[in-house]
Amino acid sequence: MPLDPRFGPNAQTPQQRANVLRQLQLTHPRLKTKATPFAQQLYDRYVAGELSWPDVRRALDEAAT
């Protein structure tokens, strides 16, 4: 399976992206404790491979303005 350039080499599968998200939430607890329903939807779409992490961040930043 070719690598999807939107994701790093360790985030190619949904399981790997879920692990990346867990690691991010451990490093930055506010990503979990302050997650709105909208943010959780974005996280779910990231894990599913619909959005890259920069896409998630961009959407969260746009929603905050």
Backbone as CSV, one residue per row, in Angstrom:
resi,resn,N_x,N_y,N_z,CA_x,CA_y,CA_z,C_x,C_y,C_z
1,MET,0.854,-1.174,0.000,0.000,0.000,0.000,0.902,1.241,0.000
2,PRO,0.667,2.152,-0.939,1.484,3.375,-0.970,1.161,4.281,0.218
3,LEU,2.160,5.032,0.627,1.978,5.964,1.736,1.126,7.151,1.299
4,ASP,0.210,7.553,2.163,-0.592,8.748,1.924,0.232,9.934,2.413
5,PRO,0.599,10.843,1.529,1.473,11.948,1.924,0.838,12.918,2.931
6,ARG,-0.487,12.854,3.128,-1.129,13.740,4.093,-0.808,13.346,5.529
7,PHE,-0.369,12.105,5.706,-0.104,11.587,7.039,1.348,11.143,7.117
8,GLY,1.909,11.199,8.314,3.278,10.749,8.504,3.385,9.245,8.326
9,PRO,4.597,8.730,8.257,4.786,7.297,8.049,4.231,6.442,9.184
10,ASN,4.050,7.024,10.351,3.512,6.284,11.490,2.041,6.583,11.728
11,ALA,1.363,7.152,10.730,-0.056,7.490,10.878,-0.817,7.134,9.608
12,GLN,-0.526,5.998,9.039,-1.145,5.606,7.775,-2.475,4.881,7.950
13,THR,-2.681,4.219,9.062,-3.919,3.471,9.278,-4.768,4.171,10.338
14,PRO,-6.057,3.867,10.392,-6.882,4.463,11.448,-6.349,4.152,12.857
15,GLN,-5.862,2.949,13.059,-5.320,2.596,14.372,-4.088,3.442,14.707
16,GLN,-3.236,3.662,13.719,-2.053,4.492,13.941,-2.447,5.937,14.203
17,ARG,-3.428,6.449,13.459,-3.861,7.836,13.684,-4.523,7.979,15.046
18,ALA,-5.270,6.978,15.482,-5.867,7.016,16.830,-4.767,7.059,17.879
19,ASN,-3.692,6.323,17.657,-2.565,6.347,18.587,-1.881,7.714,18.588
20,VAL,-1.713,8.296,17.423,-1.129,9.639,17.329,-2.003,10.637,18.089
21,LEU,-3.314,10.547,17.903,-4.234,11.444,18.599,-4.122,11.254,20.115
22,ARG,-4.072,10.004,20.581,-3.908,9.751,22.027,-2.615,10.367,22.544
23,GLN,-1.538,10.227,21.788,-0.260,10.808,22.200,-0.343,12.326,22.251
24,LEU,-0.985,12.934,21.266,-1.162,14.389,21.281,-1.969,14.824,22.494
25,GLN,-3.022,14.070,22.817,-3.864,14.419,23.960,-3.136,14.211,25.282
26,LEU,-2.227,13.265,25.347,-1.419,13.093,26.561,-0.431,14.244,26.719
27,THR,0.126,14.671,25.601,1.097,15.767,25.622,0.409,17.110,25.852
28,HIS,-0.774,17.260,25.274,-1.549,18.510,25.377,-2.944,18.149,25.885
29,PRO,-3.108,17.960,27.194,-4.383,17.481,27.752,-5.603,18.315,27.365
30,ARG,-5.420,19.592,27.086,-6.566,20.436,26.711,-7.235,19.957,25.423
31,LEU,-6.469,19.240,24.570,-7.068,18.695,23.358,-8.184,17.714,23.689
32,LYS,-8.099,17.101,24.862,-9.130,16.153,25.279,-10.120,16.803,26.243
33,THR,-9.594,17.494,27.249,-10.476,18.021,28.296,-11.337,19.176,27.804
34,LYS,-10.863,19.934,26.841,-11.606,21.088,26.327,-12.207,20.828,24.948
35,ALA,-12.262,19.566,24.531,-12.766,19.241,23.196,-14.280,19.444,23.134
36,THR,-14.685,20.290,22.238,-16.108,20.509,21.988,-16.625,19.355,21.118
37,PRO,-17.926,19.229,20.989,-18.453,18.216,20.066,-17.917,18.400,18.639
38,PHE,-17.759,19.660,18.215,-17.200,19.932,16.895,-15.773,19.413,16.805
39,ALA,-14.968,19.682,17.821,-13.587,19.200,17.833,-13.557,17.675,17.804
40,GLN,-14.428,17.036,18.558,-14.461,15.568,18.573,-14.814,15.021,17.193
41,GLN,-15.714,15.705,16.486,-16.035,15.287,15.119,-14.809,15.389,14.219
42,LEU,-14.053,16.467,14.381,-12.831,16.628,13.588,-11.826,15.540,13.932
43,TYR,-11.665,15.233,15.218,-10.751,14.166,15.626,-11.170,12.840,15.000
44,ASP,-12.472,12.562,15.007,-12.974,11.319,14.417,-12.678,11.274,12.918
45,ARG,-12.832,12.395,12.261,-12.536,12.458,10.818,-11.044,12.301,10.560
46,TYR,-10.196,12.807,11.452,-8.754,12.600,11.339,-8.434,11.111,11.448
47,VAL,-8.978,10.461,12.462,-8.716,9.032,12.658,-9.209,8.237,11.447
48,ALA,-10.348,8.632,10.883,-10.894,7.934,9.719,-10.088,8.192,8.445
49,GLY,-9.214,9.191,8.475,-8.400,9.499,7.301,-9.028,10.507,6.366
50,GLU,-10.107,11.152,6.805,-10.773,12.155,5.975,-10.049,13.499,6.016
51,LEU,-9.394,13.791,7.145,-8.676,15.055,7.335,-7.269,14.766,7.823
52,SER,-6.342,15.618,7.428,-4.996,15.554,7.999,-5.008,16.371,9.294
53,TRP,-3.956,16.231,10.106,-3.916,17.010,11.340,-3.881,18.514,11.047
54,PRO,-3.125,18.991,10.038,-3.200,20.433,9.724,-4.619,20.868,9.343
55,ASP,-5.380,19.997,8.673,-6.779,20.326,8.361,-7.595,20.502,9.643
56,VAL,-7.376,19.603,10.605,-8.080,19.680,11.891,-7.746,20.987,12.586
57,ARG,-6.461,21.305,12.671,-6.031,22.529,13.347,-6.617,23.761,12.655
58,ARG,-6.600,23.763,11.335,-7.132,24.908,10.578,-8.616,25.084,10.883
59,ALA,-9.373,23.996,10.894,-10.808,24.079,11.173,-11.058,24.560,12.601
60,LEU,-10.258,24.081,13.540,-10.419,24.533,14.930,-10.066,26.005,15.069
61,ASP,-9.007,26.429,14.399,-8.622,27.834,14.460,-9.690,28.734,13.834
62,GLU,-10.257,28.296,12.707,-11.302,29.086,12.043,-12.552,29.165,12.922
63,ALA,-12.872,28.095,13.615,-14.050,28.083,14.484,-13.863,28.990,15.688
64,ALA,-12.617,29.212,16.089,-12.333,30.034,17.266,-12.399,31.531,16.950
65,THR,-12.371,31.879,15.680,-12.387,33.305,15.324,-13.772,33.805,15.076
